[in-house]
């Protein structure tokens, strides 16, 4: 995976997530363009995803590292799972 780490700031509270750059770039054209193109995000190694759900991004990162989605049974979990689905669809 390499040793380069990037930072995602997610949601209105700007929750901080860190992830291996190669892993997230290999999984998504959106992140690949953001972090390997000439954009400011690539130069700084950070991106602001203020409109996205921190819970959905947490599920996405868990999925990146494990190829699984953790199980949950609550209504809130189902909502977060739906947000994860929407997030994962817009970052391919």
PDB file of N, CA, C and O in Angstrom:
ATOM      1  N   UNK A   1       0.808  -1.199   0.000  1.00  0.00           N
ATOM      2  CA  UNK A   1       0.000   0.000   0.000  1.00  0.00           C
ATOM      3  C   UNK A   1       0.847   1.256   0.000  1.00  0.00           C
ATOM      4  O   UNK A   1       0.339   2.334  -0.309  1.00  0.00           O
ATOM      5  N   UNK A   2       2.071   1.154   0.324  1.00  0.00           N
ATOM      6  CA  UNK A   2       2.918   2.331   0.379  1.00  0.00           C
ATOM      7  C   UNK A   2       2.785   3.044   1.717  1.00  0.00           C
ATOM      8  O   UNK A   2       2.043   2.619   2.602  1.00  0.00           O
ATOM      9  N   UNK A   3       3.514   4.124   1.835  1.00  0.00           N
ATOM     10  CA  UNK A   3       3.477   4.841   3.106  1.00  0.00           C
ATOM     11  C   UNK A   3       2.852   6.223   3.001  1.00  0.00           C
ATOM     12  O   UNK A   3       2.820   6.963   3.984  1.00  0.00           O
ATOM     13  N   UNK A   4       2.352   6.582   1.814  1.00  0.00           N
ATOM     14  CA  UNK A   4       1.693   7.884   1.664  1.00  0.00           C
ATOM     15  C   UNK A   4       0.275   7.804   2.221  1.00  0.00           C
ATOM     16  O   UNK A   4      -0.500   6.920   1.855  1.00  0.00           O
ATOM     17  N   UNK A   5      -0.049   8.724   3.098  1.00  0.00           N
ATOM     18  CA  UNK A   5      -1.355   8.793   3.746  1.00  0.00           C
ATOM     19  C   UNK A   5      -2.024  10.105   3.336  1.00  0.00           C
ATOM     20  O   UNK A   5      -1.383  11.156   3.299  1.00  0.00           O
ATOM     21  N   UNK A   6      -3.307  10.030   3.032  1.00  0.00           N
ATOM     22  CA  UNK A   6      -4.070  11.251   2.735  1.00  0.00           C
ATOM     23  C   UNK A   6      -5.139  11.415   3.814  1.00  0.00           C
ATOM     24  O   UNK A   6      -5.461  10.475   4.541  1.00  0.00           O
ATOM     25  N   UNK A   7      -5.676  12.622   3.899  1.00  0.00           N
ATOM     26  CA  UNK A   7      -6.664  12.943   4.922  1.00  0.00           C
ATOM     27  C   UNK A   7      -7.954  13.402   4.266  1.00  0.00           C
ATOM     28  O   UNK A   7      -7.945  14.234   3.359  1.00  0.00           O
ATOM     29  N   UNK A   8      -9.064  12.848   4.740  1.00  0.00           N
ATOM     30  CA  UNK A   8     -10.401  13.253   4.311  1.00  0.00           C
ATOM     31  C   UNK A   8     -11.060  13.981   5.469  1.00  0.00           C
ATOM     32  O   UNK A   8     -11.038  13.498   6.601  1.00  0.00           O
ATOM     33  N   UNK A   9     -11.646  15.135   5.195  1.00  0.00           N
ATOM     34  CA  UNK A   9     -12.450  15.854   6.186  1.00  0.00           C
ATOM     35  C   UNK A   9     -13.889  15.766   5.711  1.00  0.00           C
ATOM     36  O   UNK A   9     -14.229  16.249   4.631  1.00  0.00           O
ATOM     37  N   UNK A  10     -14.738  15.140   6.535  1.00  0.00           N
ATOM     38  CA  UNK A  10     -16.064  14.750   6.063  1.00  0.00           C
ATOM     39  C   UNK A  10     -17.176  15.361   6.910  1.00  0.00           C
ATOM     40  O   UNK A  10     -17.096  15.412   8.138  1.00  0.00           O
ATOM     41  N   UNK A  11     -18.215  15.822   6.217  1.00  0.00           N
ATOM     42  CA  UNK A  11     -19.407  16.339   6.870  1.00  0.00           C
ATOM     43  C   UNK A  11     -19.222  17.737   7.407  1.00  0.00           C
ATOM     44  O   UNK A  11     -18.130  18.302   7.350  1.00  0.00           O
ATOM     45  N   UNK A  12     -20.307  18.291   7.931  1.00  0.00           N
ATOM     46  CA  UNK A  12     -20.248  19.664   8.450  1.00  0.00           C
ATOM     47  C   UNK A  12     -19.320  19.822   9.647  1.00  0.00           C
ATOM     48  O   UNK A  12     -18.819  20.918   9.898  1.00  0.00           O
ATOM     49  N   UNK A  13     -19.085  18.745  10.387  1.00  0.00           N
ATOM     50  CA  UNK A  13     -18.179  18.816  11.539  1.00  0.00           C
ATOM     51  C   UNK A  13     -16.731  18.544  11.142  1.00  0.00           C
ATOM     52  O   UNK A  13     -15.828  18.615  11.976  1.00  0.00           O
ATOM     53  N   UNK A  14     -16.515  18.234   9.870  1.00  0.00           N
ATOM     54  CA  UNK A  14     -15.186  17.957   9.313  1.00  0.00           C
ATOM     55  C   UNK A  14     -14.462  16.838  10.068  1.00  0.00           C
ATOM     56  O   UNK A  14     -13.313  16.985  10.486  1.00  0.00           O
ATOM     57  N   UNK A  15     -15.174  15.714  10.229  1.00  0.00           N
ATOM     58  CA  UNK A  15     -14.555  14.558  10.878  1.00  0.00           C
ATOM     59  C   UNK A  15     -13.365  14.106  10.041  1.00  0.00           C
ATOM     60  O   UNK A  15     -13.447  14.011   8.816  1.00  0.00           O
ATOM     61  N   UNK A  16     -12.268  13.832  10.719  1.00  0.00           N
ATOM     62  CA  UNK A  16     -11.001  13.512  10.045  1.00  0.00           C
ATOM     63  C   UNK A  16     -10.839  11.999   9.881  1.00  0.00           C
ATOM     64  O   UNK A  16     -10.990  11.234  10.833  1.00  0.00           O
ATOM     65  N   UNK A  17     -10.525  11.588   8.642  1.00  0.00           N
ATOM     66  CA  UNK A  17     -10.200  10.204   8.333  1.00  0.00           C
ATOM     67  C   UNK A  17      -8.862  10.189   7.607  1.00  0.00           C
ATOM     68  O   UNK A  17      -8.583  11.075   6.798  1.00  0.00           O
ATOM     69  N   UNK A  18      -8.045   9.201   7.886  1.00  0.00           N
ATOM     70  CA  UNK A  18      -6.805   9.025   7.139  1.00  0.00           C
ATOM     71  C   UNK A  18      -6.840   7.663   6.457  1.00  0.00           C
ATOM     72  O   UNK A  18      -7.384   6.697   6.991  1.00  0.00           O
ATOM     73  N   UNK A  19      -6.253   7.607   5.276  1.00  0.00           N
ATOM     74  CA  UNK A  19      -6.272   6.384   4.483  1.00  0.00           C
ATOM     75  C   UNK A  19      -5.031   6.361   3.593  1.00  0.00           C
ATOM     76  O   UNK A  19      -4.503   7.409   3.222  1.00  0.00           O
ATOM     77  N   UNK A  20      -4.576   5.162   3.257  1.00  0.00           N
ATOM     78  CA  UNK A  20      -3.443   5.042   2.344  1.00  0.00           C
ATOM     79  C   UNK A  20      -3.828   5.579   0.962  1.00  0.00           C
ATOM     80  O   UNK A  20      -4.852   5.195   0.396  1.00  0.00           O
ATOM     81  N   UNK A  21      -3.011   6.451   0.444  1.00  0.00           N
ATOM     82  CA  UNK A  21      -3.277   7.093  -0.833  1.00  0.00           C
ATOM     83  C   UNK A  21      -3.447   6.070  -1.956  1.00  0.00           C
ATOM     84  O   UNK A  21      -4.388   6.172  -2.743  1.00  0.00           O
ATOM     85  N   UNK A  22      -2.565   5.103  -2.038  1.00  0.00           N
ATOM     86  CA  UNK A  22      -2.642   4.132  -3.139  1.00  0.00           C
ATOM     87  C   UNK A  22      -3.933   3.318  -3.063  1.00  0.00           C
ATOM     88  O   UNK A  22      -4.520   2.995  -4.096  1.00  0.00           O
ATOM     89  N   UNK A  23      -4.374   2.988  -1.869  1.00  0.00           N
ATOM     90  CA  UNK A  23      -5.585   2.188  -1.713  1.00  0.00           C
ATOM     91  C   UNK A  23      -6.816   2.946  -2.196  1.00  0.00           C
ATOM     92  O   UNK A  23      -7.624   2.404  -2.950  1.00  0.00           O
ATOM     93  N   UNK A  24      -6.962   4.188  -1.767  1.00  0.00           N
ATOM     94  CA  UNK A  24      -8.157   4.947  -2.148  1.00  0.00           C
ATOM     95  C   UNK A  24      -8.107   5.353  -3.624  1.00  0.00           C
ATOM     96  O   UNK A  24      -9.143   5.399  -4.287  1.00  0.00           O
ATOM     97  N   UNK A  25      -6.923   5.643  -4.133  1.00  0.00           N
ATOM     98  CA  UNK A  25      -6.801   6.013  -5.546  1.00  0.00           C
ATOM     99  C   UNK A  25      -7.050   4.818  -6.466  1.00  0.00           C
ATOM    100  O   UNK A  25      -7.613   4.977  -7.549  1.00  0.00           O
ATOM    101  N   UNK A  26      -6.640   3.639  -6.045  1.00  0.00           N
ATOM    102  CA  UNK A  26      -6.879   2.439  -6.843  1.00  0.00           C
ATOM    103  C   UNK A  26      -8.347   2.034  -6.847  1.00  0.00           C
ATOM    104  O   UNK A  26      -8.784   1.299  -7.733  1.00  0.00           O
ATOM    105  N   UNK A  27      -9.108   2.503  -5.871  1.00  0.00           N
ATOM    106  CA  UNK A  27     -10.509   2.098  -5.762  1.00  0.00           C
ATOM    107  C   UNK A  27     -11.466   3.075  -6.428  1.00  0.00           C
ATOM    108  O   UNK A  27     -12.641   2.756  -6.607  1.00  0.00           O
ATOM    109  N   UNK A  28     -10.988   4.258  -6.799  1.00  0.00           N
ATOM    110  CA  UNK A  28     -11.903   5.295  -7.252  1.00  0.00           C
ATOM    111  C   UNK A  28     -11.242   6.273  -8.217  1.00  0.00           C
ATOM    112  O   UNK A  28     -10.200   6.852  -7.908  1.00  0.00           O
ATOM    113  N   UNK A  29     -11.842   6.451  -9.365  1.00  0.00           N
ATOM    114  CA  UNK A  29     -11.346   7.450 -10.325  1.00  0.00           C
ATOM    115  C   UNK A  29     -11.444   8.855  -9.740  1.00  0.00           C
ATOM    116  O   UNK A  29     -10.579   9.696  -9.986  1.00  0.00           O
ATOM    117  N   UNK A  30     -12.494   9.107  -8.969  1.00  0.00           N
ATOM    118  CA  UNK A  30     -12.670  10.408  -8.334  1.00  0.00           C
ATOM    119  C   UNK A  30     -11.459  10.754  -7.476  1.00  0.00           C
ATOM    120  O   UNK A  30     -10.870  11.824  -7.629  1.00  0.00           O
ATOM    121  N   UNK A  31     -11.083   9.837  -6.563  1.00  0.00           N
ATOM    122  CA  UNK A  31      -9.949  10.094  -5.687  1.00  0.00           C
ATOM    123  C   UNK A  31      -8.628  10.047  -6.455  1.00  0.00           C
ATOM    124  O   UNK A  31      -7.697  10.786  -6.132  1.00  0.00           O
ATOM    125  N   UNK A  32      -8.542   9.201  -7.449  1.00  0.00           N
ATOM    126  CA  UNK A  32      -7.327   9.128  -8.254  1.00  0.00           C
ATOM    127  C   UNK A  32      -7.055  10.468  -8.939  1.00  0.00           C
ATOM    128  O   UNK A  32      -5.928  10.963  -8.927  1.00  0.00           O
ATOM    129  N   UNK A  33      -8.096  11.048  -9.534  1.00  0.00           N
ATOM    130  CA  UNK A  33      -7.932  12.345 -10.196  1.00  0.00           C
ATOM    131  C   UNK A  33      -7.633  13.453  -9.189  1.00  0.00           C
ATOM    132  O   UNK A  33      -6.818  14.339  -9.447  1.00  0.00           O
ATOM    133  N   UNK A  34      -8.302  13.390  -8.041  1.00  0.00           N
ATOM    134  CA  UNK A  34      -8.108  14.435  -7.025  1.00  0.00           C
ATOM    135  C   UNK A  34      -6.692  14.419  -6.451  1.00  0.00           C
ATOM    136  O   UNK A  34      -6.102  15.472  -6.211  1.00  0.00           O
ATOM    137  N   UNK A  35      -6.152  13.216  -6.231  1.00  0.00           N
ATOM    138  CA  UNK A  35      -4.869  13.119  -5.528  1.00  0.00           C
ATOM    139  C   UNK A  35      -3.659  12.897  -6.427  1.00  0.00           C
ATOM    140  O   UNK A  35      -2.525  13.010  -5.962  1.00  0.00           O
ATOM    141  N   UNK A  36      -3.872  12.585  -7.702  1.00  0.00           N
ATOM    142  CA  UNK A  36      -2.719  12.385  -8.574  1.00  0.00           C
ATOM    143  C   UNK A  36      -2.685  13.384  -9.725  1.00  0.00           C
ATOM    144  O   UNK A  36      -1.706  13.441 -10.470  1.00  0.00           O
ATOM    145  N   UNK A  37      -3.738  14.166  -9.872  1.00  0.00           N
ATOM    146  CA  UNK A  37      -3.759  15.201 -10.898  1.00  0.00           C
ATOM    147  C   UNK A  37      -3.116  16.466 -10.365  1.00  0.00           C
ATOM    148  O   UNK A  37      -2.435  16.444  -9.340  1.00  0.00           O
ATOM    149  N   UNK A  38      -3.330  17.545 -11.049  1.00  0.00           N
ATOM    150  CA  UNK A  38      -2.727  18.811 -10.653  1.00  0.00           C
ATOM    151  C   UNK A  38      -3.570  19.609  -9.682  1.00  0.00           C
ATOM    152  O   UNK A  38      -3.364  20.812  -9.524  1.00  0.00           O
ATOM    153  N   UNK A  39      -4.517  18.957  -9.029  1.00  0.00           N
ATOM    154  CA  UNK A  39      -5.406  19.666  -8.125  1.00  0.00           C
ATOM    155  C   UNK A  39      -4.732  19.961  -6.785  1.00  0.00           C
ATOM    156  O   UNK A  39      -3.756  19.315  -6.404  1.00  0.00           O
ATOM    157  N   UNK A  40      -5.274  20.943  -6.089  1.00  0.00           N
ATOM    158  CA  UNK A  40      -4.765  21.337  -4.777  1.00  0.00           C
ATOM    159  C   UNK A  40      -4.802  20.169  -3.783  1.00  0.00           C
ATOM    160  O   UNK A  40      -3.914  20.030  -2.943  1.00  0.00           O
ATOM    161  N   UNK A  41      -5.846  19.329  -3.892  1.00  0.00           N
ATOM    162  CA  UNK A  41      -5.966  18.172  -3.004  1.00  0.00           C
ATOM    163  C   UNK A  41      -4.740  17.267  -3.107  1.00  0.00           C
ATOM    164  O   UNK A  41      -4.239  16.768  -2.099  1.00  0.00           O
ATOM    165  N   UNK A  42      -4.271  17.065  -4.319  1.00  0.00           N
ATOM    166  CA  UNK A  42      -3.100  16.223  -4.521  1.00  0.00           C
ATOM    167  C   UNK A  42      -1.835  16.827  -3.944  1.00  0.00           C
ATOM    168  O   UNK A  42      -0.979  16.112  -3.423  1.00  0.00           O
ATOM    169  N   UNK A  43      -1.719  18.132  -4.034  1.00  0.00           N
ATOM    170  CA  UNK A  43      -0.544  18.802  -3.493  1.00  0.00           C
ATOM    171  C   UNK A  43      -0.553  18.815  -1.965  1.00  0.00           C
ATOM    172  O   UNK A  43       0.492  18.686  -1.328  1.00  0.00           O
ATOM    173  N   UNK A  44      -1.750  18.972  -1.381  1.00  0.00           N
ATOM    174  CA  UNK A  44      -1.861  19.056   0.073  1.00  0.00           C
ATOM    175  C   UNK A  44      -2.083  17.700   0.740  1.00  0.00           C
ATOM    176  O   UNK A  44      -1.819  17.532   1.930  1.00  0.00           O
ATOM    177  N   UNK A  45      -2.572  16.738  -0.039  1.00  0.00           N
ATOM    178  CA  UNK A  45      -2.866  15.425   0.537  1.00  0.00           C
ATOM    179  C   UNK A  45      -4.117  15.413   1.395  1.00  0.00           C
ATOM    180  O   UNK A  45      -4.275  14.553   2.262  1.00  0.00           O
ATOM    181  N   UNK A  46      -5.013  16.376   1.151  1.00  0.00           N
ATOM    182  CA  UNK A  46      -6.273  16.447   1.900  1.00  0.00           C
ATOM    183  C   UNK A  46      -7.421  16.743   0.945  1.00  0.00           C
ATOM    184  O   UNK A  46      -7.224  17.297  -0.136  1.00  0.00           O
ATOM    185  N   UNK A  47      -8.620  16.362   1.366  1.00  0.00           N
ATOM    186  CA  UNK A  47      -9.819  16.695   0.596  1.00  0.00           C
ATOM    187  C   UNK A  47     -10.948  16.966   1.573  1.00  0.00           C
ATOM    188  O   UNK A  47     -11.047  16.320   2.617  1.00  0.00           O
ATOM    189  N   UNK A  48     -11.795  17.919   1.231  1.00  0.00           N
ATOM    190  CA  UNK A  48     -12.948  18.274   2.058  1.00  0.00           C
ATOM    191  C   UNK A  48     -14.195  17.702   1.405  1.00  0.00           C
ATOM    192  O   UNK A  48     -14.542  18.070   0.282  1.00  0.00           O
ATOM    193  N   UNK A  49     -14.859  16.814   2.102  1.00  0.00           N
ATOM    194  CA  UNK A  49     -16.103  16.207   1.631  1.00  0.00           C
ATOM    195  C   UNK A  49     -17.230  16.652   2.559  1.00  0.00           C
ATOM    196  O   UNK A  49     -17.866  15.836   3.225  1.00  0.00           O
ATOM    197  N   UNK A  50     -17.458  17.944   2.587  1.00  0.00           N
ATOM    198  CA  UNK A  50     -18.389  18.554   3.532  1.00  0.00           C
ATOM    199  C   UNK A  50     -19.831  18.137   3.383  1.00  0.00           C
ATOM    200  O   UNK A  50     -20.608  18.259   4.330  1.00  0.00           O
ATOM    201  N   UNK A  51     -20.206  17.648   2.221  1.00  0.00           N
ATOM    202  CA  UNK A  51     -21.590  17.257   1.989  1.00  0.00           C
ATOM    203  C   UNK A  51     -21.843  15.784   2.282  1.00  0.00           C
ATOM    204  O   UNK A  51     -22.989  15.336   2.246  1.00  0.00           O
ATOM    205  N   UNK A  52     -20.802  15.036   2.566  1.00  0.00           N
ATOM    206  CA  UNK A  52     -20.954  13.595   2.746  1.00  0.00           C
ATOM    207  C   UNK A  52     -21.098  13.223   4.220  1.00  0.00           C
ATOM    208  O   UNK A  52     -20.774  14.005   5.114  1.00  0.00           O
ATOM    209  N   UNK A  53     -21.585  12.022   4.442  1.00  0.00           N
ATOM    210  CA  UNK A  53     -21.827  11.502   5.785  1.00  0.00           C
ATOM    211  C   UNK A  53     -20.561  10.856   6.347  1.00  0.00           C
ATOM    212  O   UNK A  53     -19.988   9.972   5.710  1.00  0.00           O
ATOM    213  N   UNK A  54     -20.119  11.280   7.523  1.00  0.00           N
ATOM    214  CA  UNK A  54     -18.961  10.631   8.142  1.00  0.00           C
ATOM    215  C   UNK A  54     -19.171   9.133   8.357  1.00  0.00           C
ATOM    216  O   UNK A  54     -18.237   8.344   8.211  1.00  0.00           O
ATOM    217  N   UNK A  55     -20.390   8.745   8.700  1.00  0.00           N
ATOM    218  CA  UNK A  55     -20.680   7.330   8.909  1.00  0.00           C
ATOM    219  C   UNK A  55     -20.532   6.539   7.613  1.00  0.00           C
ATOM    220  O   UNK A  55     -20.017   5.420   7.619  1.00  0.00           O
ATOM    221  N   UNK A  56     -20.983   7.122   6.499  1.00  0.00           N
ATOM    222  CA  UNK A  56     -20.857   6.459   5.204  1.00  0.00           C
ATOM    223  C   UNK A  56     -19.392   6.330   4.798  1.00  0.00           C
ATOM    224  O   UNK A  56     -18.979   5.292   4.280  1.00  0.00           O
ATOM    225  N   UNK A  57     -18.618   7.368   5.028  1.00  0.00           N
ATOM    226  CA  UNK A  57     -17.198   7.332   4.693  1.00  0.00           C
ATOM    227  C   UNK A  57     -16.471   6.325   5.586  1.00  0.00           C
ATOM    228  O   UNK A  57     -15.555   5.639   5.131  1.00  0.00           O
ATOM    229  N   UNK A  58     -16.869   6.236   6.837  1.00  0.00           N
ATOM    230  CA  UNK A  58     -16.289   5.243   7.727  1.00  0.00           C
ATOM    231  C   UNK A  58     -16.541   3.828   7.192  1.00  0.00           C
ATOM    232  O   UNK A  58     -15.636   2.994   7.189  1.00  0.00           O
ATOM    233  N   UNK A  59     -17.760   3.564   6.745  1.00  0.00           N
ATOM    234  CA  UNK A  59     -18.073   2.261   6.148  1.00  0.00           C
ATOM    235  C   UNK A  59     -17.263   2.044   4.875  1.00  0.00           C
ATOM    236  O   UNK A  59     -16.789   0.935   4.628  1.00  0.00           O
ATOM    237  N   UNK A  60     -17.100   3.081   4.069  1.00  0.00           N
ATOM    238  CA  UNK A  60     -16.331   2.995   2.827  1.00  0.00           C
ATOM    239  C   UNK A  60     -14.875   2.629   3.119  1.00  0.00           C
ATOM    240  O   UNK A  60     -14.305   1.758   2.463  1.00  0.00           O
ATOM    241  N   UNK A  61     -14.285   3.290   4.094  1.00  0.00           N
ATOM    242  CA  UNK A  61     -12.893   3.012   4.442  1.00  0.00           C
ATOM    243  C   UNK A  61     -12.753   1.607   5.015  1.00  0.00           C
ATOM    244  O   UNK A  61     -11.793   0.900   4.706  1.00  0.00           O
ATOM    245  N   UNK A  62     -13.692   1.206   5.838  1.00  0.00           N
ATOM    246  CA  UNK A  62     -13.673  -0.166   6.355  1.00  0.00           C
ATOM    247  C   UNK A  62     -13.714  -1.152   5.190  1.00  0.00           C
ATOM    248  O   UNK A  62     -12.971  -2.133   5.172  1.00  0.00           O
ATOM    249  N   UNK A  63     -14.580  -0.886   4.225  1.00  0.00           N
ATOM    250  CA  UNK A  63     -14.698  -1.739   3.032  1.00  0.00           C
ATOM    251  C   UNK A  63     -13.394  -1.746   2.235  1.00  0.00           C
ATOM    252  O   UNK A  63     -12.983  -2.797   1.742  1.00  0.00           O
ATOM    253  N   UNK A  64     -12.733  -0.580   2.099  1.00  0.00           N
ATOM    254  CA  UNK A  64     -11.465  -0.516   1.367  1.00  0.00           C
ATOM    255  C   UNK A  64     -10.419  -1.454   1.961  1.00  0.00           C
ATOM    256  O   UNK A  64      -9.728  -2.171   1.236  1.00  0.00           O
ATOM    257  N   UNK A  65     -10.312  -1.439   3.275  1.00  0.00           N
ATOM    258  CA  UNK A  65      -9.267  -2.215   3.943  1.00  0.00           C
ATOM    259  C   UNK A  65      -9.623  -3.695   4.136  1.00  0.00           C
ATOM    260  O   UNK A  65      -8.725  -4.534   4.213  1.00  0.00           O
ATOM    261  N   UNK A  66     -10.900  -4.022   4.214  1.00  0.00           N
ATOM    262  CA  UNK A  66     -11.269  -5.400   4.549  1.00  0.00           C
ATOM    263  C   UNK A  66     -12.101  -6.120   3.491  1.00  0.00           C
ATOM    264  O   UNK A  66     -12.296  -7.333   3.576  1.00  0.00           O
ATOM    265  N   UNK A  67     -12.592  -5.381   2.496  1.00  0.00           N
ATOM    266  CA  UNK A  67     -13.509  -5.929   1.484  1.00  0.00           C
ATOM    267  C   UNK A  67     -14.787  -6.474   2.115  1.00  0.00           C
ATOM    268  O   UNK A  67     -15.444  -7.346   1.546  1.00  0.00           O
ATOM    269  N   UNK A  68     -15.133  -5.961   3.284  1.00  0.00           N
ATOM    270  CA  UNK A  68     -16.377  -6.338   3.950  1.00  0.00           C
ATOM    271  C   UNK A  68     -17.047  -5.079   4.487  1.00  0.00           C
ATOM    272  O   UNK A  68     -16.419  -4.035   4.663  1.00  0.00           O
ATOM    273  N   UNK A  69     -18.339  -5.216   4.740  1.00  0.00           N
ATOM    274  CA  UNK A  69     -19.092  -4.156   5.404  1.00  0.00           C
ATOM    275  C   UNK A  69     -19.558  -4.732   6.735  1.00  0.00           C
ATOM    276  O   UNK A  69     -20.181  -5.794   6.763  1.00  0.00           O
ATOM    277  N   UNK A  70     -19.265  -4.044   7.840  1.00  0.00           N
ATOM    278  CA  UNK A  70     -19.668  -4.594   9.142  1.00  0.00           C
ATOM    279  C   UNK A  70     -21.187  -4.721   9.242  1.00  0.00           C
ATOM    280  O   UNK A  70     -21.929  -3.938   8.648  1.00  0.00           O
ATOM    281  N   UNK A  71     -21.627  -5.704   9.991  1.00  0.00           N
ATOM    282  CA  UNK A  71     -23.055  -5.930  10.176  1.00  0.00           C
ATOM    283  C   UNK A  71     -23.608  -4.997  11.241  1.00  0.00           C
ATOM    284  O   UNK A  71     -22.919  -4.617  12.188  1.00  0.00           O
ATOM    285  N   UNK A  72     -24.852  -4.645  11.060  1.00  0.00           N
ATOM    286  CA  UNK A  72     -25.551  -3.827  12.039  1.00  0.00           C
ATOM    287  C   UNK A  72     -27.030  -4.099  11.918  1.00  0.00           C
ATOM    288  O   UNK A  72     -27.497  -4.544  10.870  1.00  0.00           O
ATOM    289  N   UNK A  73     -27.770  -3.838  12.973  1.00  0.00           N
ATOM    290  CA  UNK A  73     -29.190  -4.184  12.971  1.00  0.00           C
ATOM    291  C   UNK A  73     -30.111  -3.005  13.262  1.00  0.00           C
ATOM    292  O   UNK A  73     -31.331  -3.164  13.217  1.00  0.00           O
ATOM    293  N   UNK A  74     -29.579  -1.857  13.552  1.00  0.00           N
ATOM    294  CA  UNK A  74     -30.433  -0.737  13.933  1.00  0.00           C
ATOM    295  C   UNK A  74     -30.914   0.026  12.709  1.00  0.00           C
ATOM    296  O   UNK A  74     -30.358  -0.109  11.619  1.00  0.00           O
ATOM    297  N   UNK A  75     -31.934   0.812  12.899  1.00  0.00           N
ATOM    298  CA  UNK A  75     -32.450   1.648  11.813  1.00  0.00           C
ATOM    299  C   UNK A  75     -31.399   2.687  11.395  1.00  0.00           C
ATOM    300  O   UNK A  75     -31.267   3.008  10.214  1.00  0.00           O
ATOM    301  N   UNK A  76     -30.664   3.199  12.367  1.00  0.00           N
ATOM    302  CA  UNK A  76     -29.596   4.156  12.058  1.00  0.00           C
ATOM    303  C   UNK A  76     -28.532   3.492  11.192  1.00  0.00           C
ATOM    304  O   UNK A  76     -28.037   4.097  10.242  1.00  0.00           O
ATOM    305  N   UNK A  77     -28.181   2.253  11.516  1.00  0.00           N
ATOM    306  CA  UNK A  77     -27.202   1.530  10.703  1.00  0.00           C
ATOM    307  C   UNK A  77     -27.698   1.395   9.266  1.00  0.00           C
ATOM    308  O   UNK A  77     -26.930   1.593   8.325  1.00  0.00           O
ATOM    309  N   UNK A  78     -28.966   1.062   9.091  1.00  0.00           N
ATOM    310  CA  UNK A  78     -29.518   0.911   7.733  1.00  0.00           C
ATOM    311  C   UNK A  78     -29.448   2.227   6.974  1.00  0.00           C
ATOM    312  O   UNK A  78     -29.165   2.236   5.776  1.00  0.00           O
ATOM    313  N   UNK A  79     -29.702   3.333   7.653  1.00  0.00           N
ATOM    314  CA  UNK A  79     -29.579   4.647   7.027  1.00  0.00           C
ATOM    315  C   UNK A  79     -28.121   4.904   6.618  1.00  0.00           C
ATOM    316  O   UNK A  79     -27.849   5.384   5.518  1.00  0.00           O
ATOM    317  N   UNK A  80     -27.201   4.580   7.519  1.00  0.00           N
ATOM    318  CA  UNK A  80     -25.773   4.758   7.218  1.00  0.00           C
ATOM    319  C   UNK A  80     -25.337   3.859   6.062  1.00  0.00           C
ATOM    320  O   UNK A  80     -24.522   4.258   5.230  1.00  0.00           O
ATOM    321  N   UNK A  81     -25.880   2.657   6.017  1.00  0.00           N
ATOM    322  CA  UNK A  81     -25.561   1.737   4.927  1.00  0.00           C
ATOM    323  C   UNK A  81     -26.048   2.295   3.596  1.00  0.00           C
ATOM    324  O   UNK A  81     -25.359   2.183   2.582  1.00  0.00           O
ATOM    325  N   UNK A  82     -27.225   2.890   3.599  1.00  0.00           N
ATOM    326  CA  UNK A  82     -27.750   3.532   2.379  1.00  0.00           C
ATOM    327  C   UNK A  82     -26.847   4.699   1.973  1.00  0.00           C
ATOM    328  O   UNK A  82     -26.534   4.851   0.792  1.00  0.00           O
ATOM    329  N   UNK A  83     -26.427   5.519   2.930  1.00  0.00           N
ATOM    330  CA  UNK A  83     -25.520   6.629   2.634  1.00  0.00           C
ATOM    331  C   UNK A  83     -24.187   6.118   2.084  1.00  0.00           C
ATOM    332  O   UNK A  83     -23.610   6.723   1.180  1.00  0.00           O
ATOM    333  N   UNK A  84     -23.701   5.001   2.636  1.00  0.00           N
ATOM    334  CA  UNK A  84     -22.480   4.364   2.130  1.00  0.00           C
ATOM    335  C   UNK A  84     -22.658   3.973   0.665  1.00  0.00           C
ATOM    336  O   UNK A  84     -21.773   4.210  -0.157  1.00  0.00           O
ATOM    337  N   UNK A  85     -23.796   3.376   0.344  1.00  0.00           N
ATOM    338  CA  UNK A  85     -24.095   2.977  -1.038  1.00  0.00           C
ATOM    339  C   UNK A  85     -24.057   4.202  -1.958  1.00  0.00           C
ATOM    340  O   UNK A  85     -23.437   4.163  -3.021  1.00  0.00           O
ATOM    341  N   UNK A  86     -24.711   5.273  -1.552  1.00  0.00           N
ATOM    342  CA  UNK A  86     -24.722   6.491  -2.377  1.00  0.00           C
ATOM    343  C   UNK A  86     -23.308   7.064  -2.522  1.00  0.00           C
ATOM    344  O   UNK A  86     -22.908   7.462  -3.616  1.00  0.00           O
ATOM    345  N   UNK A  87     -22.560   7.104  -1.431  1.00  0.00           N
ATOM    346  CA  UNK A  87     -21.196   7.613  -1.473  1.00  0.00           C
ATOM    347  C   UNK A  87     -20.334   6.785  -2.403  1.00  0.00           C
ATOM    348  O   UNK A  87     -19.618   7.327  -3.246  1.00  0.00           O
ATOM    349  N   UNK A  88     -20.402   5.473  -2.249  1.00  0.00           N
ATOM    350  CA  UNK A  88     -19.579   4.566  -3.072  1.00  0.00           C
ATOM    351  C   UNK A  88     -19.932   4.690  -4.552  1.00  0.00           C
ATOM    352  O   UNK A  88     -19.068   4.506  -5.409  1.00  0.00           O
ATOM    353  N   UNK A  89     -21.176   4.996  -4.860  1.00  0.00           N
ATOM    354  CA  UNK A  89     -21.582   5.158  -6.263  1.00  0.00           C
ATOM    355  C   UNK A  89     -21.039   6.442  -6.878  1.00  0.00           C
ATOM    356  O   UNK A  89     -20.751   6.475  -8.075  1.00  0.00           O
ATOM    357  N   UNK A  90     -20.894   7.496  -6.084  1.00  0.00           N
ATOM    358  CA  UNK A  90     -20.450   8.755  -6.685  1.00  0.00           C
ATOM    359  C   UNK A  90     -18.939   8.908  -6.703  1.00  0.00           C
ATOM    360  O   UNK A  90     -18.437   9.885  -7.259  1.00  0.00           O
ATOM    361  N   UNK A  91     -18.207   7.990  -6.122  1.00  0.00           N
ATOM    362  CA  UNK A  91     -16.751   8.093  -6.155  1.00  0.00           C
ATOM    363  C   UNK A  91     -16.064   7.106  -7.091  1.00  0.00           C
ATOM    364  O   UNK A  91     -14.835   7.036  -7.084  1.00  0.00           O
ATOM    365  N   UNK A  92     -16.805   6.334  -7.902  1.00  0.00           N
ATOM    366  CA  UNK A  92     -16.094   5.353  -8.754  1.00  0.00           C
ATOM    367  C   UNK A  92     -15.126   5.943  -9.724  1.00  0.00           C
ATOM    368  O   UNK A  92     -14.484   5.211 -10.478  1.00  0.00           O
TER     369      UNK A  92
END
